[in-house]
Amino acid sequence: MASTQEEMAKLMANTIPWYKDPGRRKLYALLLIALLSSATNGYDGSLMNGVQSITYYEKYFHYPHGSVQGLLNAIQSVGGVCSLILAPYMADYGGRKWTIFFGCFIVVVAGVVQCLSVNIHMFTAARFLIGLGSGFSGMGSPLLITELAHPAERGKITALYNTQYYFGAFLGGWITFGTLAIKSNWSWRLPSLLQAAPSFVQLLLVFLLPESPRWLMSRGKDEKALQILAKYHANGDLDDPMVRFEYAEMKISIAQGEQKGRWSELFATHGNRYRVFICLCCGIFSQFSGTSLTAYYLHNILENLNITSPNYQNMLNGFILMCNMFEAWFWANMVDRFGRRRLFLIAAGGMCCTFAIWIALTAEDLKTHNVSFGKGVIAMIFFHNFFYNFAWISLNVAYPLEILSFKIRANGLLMQNLGTTISLAINQYVIPIGIGHASWKFYFFFEGMLVCQLITVYFFFIETRGATLEEINKTFDGANAVEEIKHMAVEKEGVQDIRELSVSGKSGNAGEGVTYIGEVSEKP
């Protein structure tokens, strides 16, 4: 019998680059539809940042500030939190595609309402609905992406999902800059309407996507799942070794009862509690890194620095977002070269340093009114975002998906989303109040959170690049877990062994991006 490594070497040798494979090219073109879900949230931050510099918006809503300004931003995240009550159930029982469709439909309707708002209450309600719809589409999309992608590209494709946040932010930033020239209320109504554009595109195209093979198998539709795997991963070859491998792995995981895990499963074992802890940390730290200051309240920061020109504020916002977008795309493609843990550590350490300098320069600027210190603050904003983009935009969703088993994946991703949306809502509401009352001293809260982030990443975030599934399983569940799965596989399905696949590796590695323990293959 050939060793696992020898068998895997054969699979690796037969895995050609995706751009030479018609099936995978078509699959990744279709997955662009799902990637758009993250763009809606990104657009939102830029929209609210931009309209605060638009005179017609300020006059129409009677110059919202303080807690009112905070509520207008935070209500979108409140809607996102509310969506988490039902979104996981819809994703597991209705399917990934219908969850995306439902969420996009809500966002499109809400975008129209937001555009046509006649008072601040209507505008606030529309923003709540946008958050609600985004929560549904944001639950279904990453699940569908990670469960459809070929193992050779799964890590990179999943990492690219969250980077589309900056694509949406880039569009929103420059659209609001462009509408400054409109001398009417359409200067804010038009960008408000266009927030629904990514969701409208998804609404039209989402059913071109295949459904998740793993979800289909969990509903007893094994044959359909096999056909989808063969069509997109092997150009229709049902006997392709990788297709057989993936099909057998799914078959075993479902046979072991890994369909819909109960909520109690999240906390039933030490390993699962560890996974949930990391998911929550990813959500919380991604928002309490200081980037929310510029994502939603760059206008307030620049006003404090006596930079009051609406054109300059919106142009600067646009350049920040353009840099963020390209940096995020670059580092999303580097996750397999540098490793997850290293990128997280560089991000946390770099942000600790740059934010401390940011605080010092702000204090000096307000004390001396020296324009050089204000320019230094702007430079630190760029550097701070640069380090943030090392990890927290691309791995915020991808890293939890790598460590969550199918059994707890939807609920585990919900915990990550819960940490993200609650933290974002707190940020959005508190920041304008904090800046108004404590000025630059309020920033020390974020510096403290960055120190906590660095400590947590150093002691608790494991490296998944190049680690075998057995090694990751031992880290979370203990040494006996692998033997138990092997025994169940042999008893129930007659498989040989667990493949000691890398979670990620060099380009062309057929095991790259496998996202949970229990990967097995049938006997030939």
C-alpha positions in Angstrom: 0.0 0.0 0.0 1.4 3.4 -1.0 1.9 5.8 1.9 -0.3 8.8 2.4 2.5 11.1 1.3 3.1 9.1 -1.9 -0.6 9.1 -2.7 -0.8 12.8 -2.1 2.2 13.5 -4.2 0.3 11.9 -7.1 -2.7 14.1 -6.5 -0.4 17.1 -6.3 1.3 16.2 -9.6 -2.1 15.9 -11.3 -3.4 19.3 -10.1 -2.7 21.9 -12.7 -2.9 25.7 -12.1 -6.5 27.0 -12.0 -6.0 29.3 -15.0 -5.2 26.2 -17.2 -8.3 24.4 -16.0 -11.6 25.3 -17.7 -13.8 24.0 -14.9 -12.0 25.9 -12.2 -11.8 29.1 -14.3 -15.6 29.0 -14.7 -16.1 28.3 -11.0 -14.0 31.2 -9.9 -15.7 33.5 -12.3 -19.0 32.5 -10.8 -17.6 32.9 -7.3 -17.1 36.6 -8.0 -20.8 36.9 -7.5 -20.5 35.6 -3.9 -17.4 37.8 -3.2 -19.6 40.9 -3.7 -21.4 40.4 -0.4 -18.5 41.9 1.5 -18.5 45.0 -0.7 -21.8 46.1 0.6 -20.5 46.6 4.1 -17.4 48.3 2.8 -19.5 50.8 0.8 -21.4 51.6 4.0 -18.4 52.9 5.9 -17.3 55.1 3.0 -20.9 56.3 2.4 -21.3 57.5 6.0 -17.8 59.0 6.0 -18.4 60.8 2.8 -21.9 62.2 3.4 -20.8 63.8 6.6 -18.8 66.2 4.4 -21.7 67.0 2.1 -23.5 70.2 3.1 -26.9 69.2 1.7 -26.9 66.0 3.8 -25.9 67.9 6.9 -28.6 70.5 6.4 -31.3 68.0 5.4 -30.9 66.0 8.6 -30.2 69.1 10.8 -26.5 68.5 11.4 -26.4 65.2 13.2 -23.6 64.9 15.8 -22.7 63.1 19.0 -25.1 60.3 19.9 -27.3 61.0 16.9 -24.4 60.7 14.5 -23.3 57.6 16.3 -26.7 56.0 16.1 -26.9 56.6 12.3 -23.7 54.6 11.9 -24.3 52.0 14.5 -27.9 51.1 13.5 -26.5 49.3 10.4 -24.5 47.0 12.7 -27.5 46.5 15.0 -29.3 45.2 11.9 -26.4 42.9 11.3 -26.6 41.5 14.9 -30.3 40.9 14.5 -29.7 38.9 11.3 -27.5 36.5 13.2 -30.6 35.1 15.0 -31.9 33.5 11.8 -29.2 33.6 9.2 -27.4 30.4 10.3 -30.6 28.4 10.3 -31.5 29.6 6.8 -28.0 28.8 5.6 -28.2 25.3 7.0 -31.8 24.4 6.1 -32.5 26.6 3.1 -29.1 26.5 1.5 -26.3 28.9 0.9 -27.7 30.4 -2.3 -31.2 31.2 -0.9 -29.6 32.9 2.1 -27.6 35.2 -0.2 -30.6 35.9 -2.3 -32.8 36.8 0.7 -30.2 39.1 2.1 -29.6 40.9 -1.2 -33.3 41.4 -1.7 -33.5 43.2 1.7 -30.5 45.4 0.9 -31.9 46.4 -2.5 -35.2 47.4 -1.0 -33.5 49.2 1.9 -31.2 51.1 -0.6 -34.2 52.6 -2.3 -35.8 53.5 1.0 -32.5 55.1 2.1 -32.3 57.2 -1.1 -35.9 58.4 -0.8 -35.8 59.2 3.0 -37.8 62.2 3.9 -36.6 62.4 7.5 -33.9 61.0 9.8 -36.2 58.3 11.2 -36.8 56.9 7.7 -33.0 57.1 6.9 -32.2 55.3 10.2 -34.8 52.5 9.5 -33.3 52.0 6.0 -29.8 51.6 7.5 -31.1 49.0 9.9 -32.5 47.0 7.0 -29.3 47.3 5.1 -27.4 45.8 8.1 -30.1 43.1 8.4 -29.8 42.1 4.7 -26.0 42.3 4.7 -26.0 39.9 7.6 -27.8 37.2 5.6 -25.8 37.5 2.5 -22.6 37.8 4.6 -23.5 34.5 6.2 -24.2 32.5 3.1 -21.4 33.8 0.8 -18.2 32.8 2.7 -19.7 29.4 3.5 -20.5 28.9 -0.2 -17.1 30.1 -1.3 -15.1 27.8 1.0 -17.3 24.8 0.2 -17.1 25.2 -3.5 -13.5 26.2 -4.0 -11.0 23.6 -5.1 -8.6 22.6 -2.3 -5.7 24.0 -4.2 -7.0 27.5 -4.1 -9.4 27.4 -1.1 -7.2 29.3 1.2 -6.6 32.2 -1.2 -10.1 32.4 -2.4 -11.5 32.5 1.1 -9.0 35.1 2.1 -10.1 37.3 -0.9 -13.7 37.3 0.3 -13.2 39.9 3.1 -10.8 42.0 1.0 -13.9 42.9 -1.2 -14.9 45.1 1.8 -12.3 47.6 0.5 -13.6 47.2 -3.1 -17.0 48.4 -1.8 -15.3 51.1 0.3 -13.3 52.3 -2.6 -16.4 52.7 -4.7 -18.3 54.4 -2.0 -15.5 56.8 -1.2 -15.0 58.0 -4.8 -18.7 58.1 -5.6 -19.4 60.4 -2.6 -16.4 62.5 -3.7 -17.9 62.8 -7.2 -21.4 63.7 -6.0 -20.0 66.7 -4.0 -20.4 68.6 -7.3 -24.2 68.0 -7.4 -25.9 71.1 -6.0 -29.0 69.4 -4.6 -30.0 66.7 -2.2 -29.1 64.1 -4.8 -25.5 64.7 -3.7 -26.3 62.3 -0.8 -29.4 60.5 -2.3 -27.5 59.1 -5.3 -24.6 57.5 -3.3 -27.3 56.2 -0.8 -29.1 54.5 -3.7 -25.9 53.1 -5.2 -25.2 51.2 -2.0 -27.7 48.6 -3.2 -25.8 48.1 -6.5 -23.6 45.2 -5.4 -26.6 43.4 -3.9 -28.6 44.1 -7.1 -26.0 42.4 -9.2 -26.0 39.4 -6.8 -29.8 39.3 -6.9 -29.7 38.9 -10.7 -26.9 36.4 -10.9 -26.8 34.4 -7.6 -28.7 31.4 -9.1 -26.0 30.9 -11.7 -23.9 29.6 -8.8 -23.9 25.9 -8.0 -25.0 25.0 -4.5 -22.5 23.9 -1.9 -21.7 20.2 -2.4 -21.2 19.7 1.3 -24.6 21.2 2.0 -26.3 19.1 -0.6 -24.8 15.9 0.9 -26.0 17.0 4.4 -29.5 17.1 2.8 -29.1 13.6 1.3 -28.4 14.8 -2.3 -25.2 12.9 -2.8 -25.4 12.4 -6.5 -26.0 16.1 -7.2 -23.0 16.9 -5.0 -20.8 14.5 -6.8 -21.8 16.0 -10.2 -21.0 19.5 -9.0 -17.6 18.4 -7.7 -16.8 16.6 -11.0 -18.0 19.5 -13.2 -16.0 22.3 -11.5 -13.0 20.4 -10.1 -12.4 17.8 -12.8 -14.2 19.0 -15.9 -16.9 16.4 -15.5 -14.7 13.4 -14.7 -16.5 11.5 -12.0 -13.5 9.2 -11.5 -11.0 11.9 -11.0 -8.8 11.1 -7.9 -9.3 14.5 -6.3 -13.1 14.3 -6.8 -13.2 10.9 -5.3 -11.1 12.1 -2.4 -13.4 15.1 -1.7 -16.5 13.1 -2.1 -15.3 10.4 0.3 -14.3 13.1 2.8 -17.7 14.6 2.8 -19.4 11.2 2.9 -17.5 10.3 6.1 -18.0 13.7 7.8 -21.8 13.4 7.2 -21.8 9.7 8.3 -20.2 10.7 11.5 -23.1 13.0 12.3 -21.5 16.2 11.1 -24.7 17.7 9.7 -26.1 20.6 11.8 -24.3 20.9 15.1 -26.3 22.0 18.1 -25.4 25.2 19.8 -24.1 23.2 22.7 -21.5 21.6 20.4 -19.7 25.0 20.3 -18.9 24.6 24.0 -19.0 20.8 24.5 -15.2 20.2 24.2 -12.1 22.0 25.0 -11.2 22.0 21.3 -14.4 23.6 20.3 -14.2 26.2 23.0 -10.7 27.1 21.8 -12.1 27.5 18.3 -14.9 29.7 19.5 -12.5 31.8 21.4 -10.4 32.4 18.3 -13.5 33.2 16.2 -14.6 35.8 18.8 -11.1 37.3 18.9 -11.0 37.6 15.1 -14.3 39.5 15.2 -13.5 41.8 18.1 -9.9 42.6 17.3 -10.7 43.3 13.7 -13.0 46.2 14.9 -11.1 47.4 18.0 -7.9 48.1 16.1 -8.4 51.8 15.6 -9.4 51.5 11.9 -13.0 52.3 12.7 -11.9 55.8 13.5 -11.0 56.4 9.9 -13.6 54.1 8.4 -16.5 56.0 9.8 -15.2 59.2 11.4 -12.4 60.5 9.3 -14.4 63.7 9.0 -14.3 64.2 12.8 -10.6 63.4 13.0 -9.7 65.9 10.2 -12.0 68.5 11.8 -10.0 68.2 15.0 -6.8 68.8 13.0 -8.4 71.9 11.4 -8.7 70.3 8.0 -12.2 71.4 7.0 -12.3 71.4 3.2 -15.0 68.8 2.0 -13.1 68.2 -1.2 -9.8 67.5 0.6 -11.6 65.3 3.2 -13.3 63.1 0.6 -10.2 63.0 -1.7 -8.1 61.9 1.2 -10.7 59.3 2.1 -10.6 58.0 -1.5 -6.8 57.7 -1.5 -6.8 55.9 1.8 -9.4 53.4 0.5 -7.5 52.9 -2.8 -4.3 52.0 -0.9 -6.3 49.7 1.5 -7.8 47.9 -1.4 -4.5 47.1 -3.2 -2.8 46.2 0.1 -5.5 43.8 1.1 -5.5 42.1 -2.3 -1.7 41.7 -2.2 -1.6 40.2 1.3 -4.5 37.9 0.7 -2.3 36.3 -2.0 0.6 36.1 0.5 -1.2 34.1 3.2 0.4 30.8 2.0 3.8 32.3 1.6 4.2 34.0 5.0 1.8 32.0 7.1 -1.2 33.1 9.2 0.4 33.5 12.6 3.3 35.6 11.3 1.0 38.0 9.4 -1.2 38.4 12.5 1.8 39.1 14.7 3.3 41.7 12.2 -0.2 43.3 11.9 -0.7 43.6 15.7 2.9 44.7 16.5 2.9 47.3 13.6 -0.4 48.8 14.7 0.7 49.1 18.3 3.6 51.2 17.2 1.9 53.3 14.6 -1.1 54.1 16.7 1.1 55.2 19.6 2.8 57.6 17.3 -0.6 58.7 15.9 -1.7 59.6 19.5 1.5 61.5 20.2 1.3 63.5 17.0 -2.4 64.4 17.6 -1.7 65.6 21.1 1.1 67.9 19.8 -1.0 69.2 16.9 -3.8 70.2 19.2 -1.3 71.8 21.6 0.9 73.7 19.1 -1.3 73.9 16.0 1.8 73.1 14.0 0.6 71.9 10.6 3.6 69.4 10.4 2.1 67.3 13.2 -1.3 67.2 11.4 0.5 65.9 8.3 2.3 63.3 10.5 -1.1 62.1 11.7 -2.3 61.6 8.1 0.9 59.7 7.4 0.3 57.5 10.5 -3.3 56.7 9.3 -1.8 55.3 6.1 0.9 53.3 8.0 -1.7 52.0 10.5 -4.0 50.8 7.8 -1.0 49.2 6.0 -0.3 47.0 9.0 -4.0 46.2 9.6 -4.2 45.0 6.0 -1.4 42.4 6.7 -4.0 40.1 8.3 -7.2 41.5 9.7 -9.0 42.1 6.4 -8.0 38.9 4.6 -7.9 36.4 7.5 -10.7 37.8 9.6 -13.1 35.3 8.0 -10.7 32.9 6.3 -8.8 31.9 9.5 -11.9 30.9 11.5 -13.2 28.9 8.5 -9.9 27.0 8.4 -10.2 25.8 12.0 -14.0 25.1 12.2 -15.4 21.7 11.4 -18.4 21.4 9.1 -20.5 20.4 12.2 -20.0 23.7 13.9 -19.0 25.9 10.9 -22.2 27.9 10.5 -22.6 28.5 14.2 -18.9 29.1 14.6 -18.9 31.7 11.8 -21.9 33.2 13.5 -19.8 33.7 16.6 -17.2 35.5 14.5 -19.9 37.6 12.9 -21.4 38.4 16.3 -18.0 39.6 17.6 -17.5 41.7 14.5 -21.0 43.3 14.4 -21.4 44.0 18.1 -17.9 45.5 18.3 -18.5 47.6 15.2 -21.9 48.8 16.6 -20.2 49.9 19.8 -17.4 51.6 17.9 -19.8 53.4 15.6 -21.9 54.7 18.5 -19.2 55.5 21.0 -16.5 57.1 18.8 -18.1 60.5 18.1 -19.1 60.8 21.7 -15.6 59.8 22.9 -13.9 62.2 20.5 -16.3 65.0 21.5 -15.7 64.5 25.3 -12.1 63.4 25.5 -10.5 64.4 22.2 -7.2 62.6 21.5 -7.2 61.0 25.0 -10.0 58.7 23.8 -7.5 57.1 21.5 -5.8 55.4 24.4 -8.6 52.9 24.6 -7.7 51.6 21.1 -4.0 51.5 22.0 -4.9 49.3 25.0 -6.9 47.0 22.8 -4.0 46.7 20.4 -1.7 45.6 23.2 -4.3 43.0 24.2 -4.5 41.9 20.6 -0.7 41.4 20.3 -0.6 39.3 23.5 -3.6 37.2 22.5 -2.2 36.5 19.0 1.2 35.6 20.4 -0.1 33.1 22.9 -3.2 31.6 21.3 -3.2 31.9 17.5 -1.8 28.7 16.0 0.0 28.5 12.6 -2.1 26.5 10.1 0.2 26.9 7.0 2.0 23.7 6.3 0.5 21.9 9.4 -1.1 18.5 8.8 -4.7 18.0 9.7 -3.5 15.6 12.4 -1.3 18.3 14.0 -4.1 20.9 14.0 -6.5 18.3 15.4 -4.2 17.6 18.2 -3.8 21.3 19.0 -7.6 21.7 19.4 -8.9 18.3 20.4 -6.0 16.3 21.9 -4.0 13.3 20.7 -6.8 10.8 20.8 -9.0 12.7 18.3 -7.2 11.4 15.1 -7.3 7.8 16.2 -11.0 8.1 17.0 -11.8 9.5 13.5 -9.7 6.8 11.9 -11.5 4.1 13.8 -14.9 5.5 12.8 -13.9 5.8 9.2 -12.9 2.2 9.0 -15.9 0.9 10.8 -18.5 3.0 9.0 -17.2 3.6 5.5 -14.3 1.3 4.9 -11.8 4.0 4.2 -8.0 3.7 4.5 -6.8 6.6 6.6 -6.9 10.3 7.2 -4.9 12.2 4.7 -2.3 14.2 6.3 -2.9 17.1 4.1 -1.4 20.6 4.6 -3.9 23.3 5.3 -1.9 25.3 2.8 1.3 24.9 1.0 3.0 25.7 -2.3 1.1 26.5 -5.4 -0.5 23.4 -6.9 -0.8 21.6 -3.6 -4.0 19.6 -3.8 -4.4 19.8 -0.1 -4.1 23.5 0.2 -6.9 25.2 2.1 -8.6 22.2 3.6 -10.6 23.7 6.3 -11.2 21.0 8.9 -10.3 17.7 10.5 -11.5 14.4 9.1 -10.3 14.4 5.5 -10.5 10.8 4.2 -10.6 8.9 1.0 -12.3 5.7 0.0 -10.3 2.5 -0.8 -9.6 2.1 -4.5 
